[in-house]
Amino acid sequence: MTVSRLIPVPIPDQVAAMIGSCMPLGVLQAEVDAVCAAREVRRFRGPLCAEDQADREYALSALARANKVLAAYNPGLVLRPGTGVR
């Protein structure tokens, strides 16, 4: 039986902590930053005023910075703004 990649599978906190302890601190911070930035980008939809457009662009740049660190560590960790947050 195969598992669809679209169904999120929860990871117990202890397992997540064990995985996180094996990663450099900068990569963990970049992962948190990428998740927050991707969530912020999805918040802006439809016609945007100039201020909202600037905020969206700032969130996209934060996502790009975080993804640069994540891609250097493991390309599979990169987040896109239109995808679901892990």
Sequence and secondary structure as in RCSB ss.txt:
>XXXX:A:sequence
MTVSRLIPVPIPDQVAAMIGSCMPLGVLQAEVDAVCAAREVRRFRGPLCAEDQADREYALSALARANKVLAAYNP
GLVLRPGTGVR
>XXXX:A:secstr
    TTS     HHHHHHHHHTS HHHHHHHHHHHHHHHHHHH  SS  HHHHHHHHHHHHHHHHHHHHHHHH G
GG   TTS   
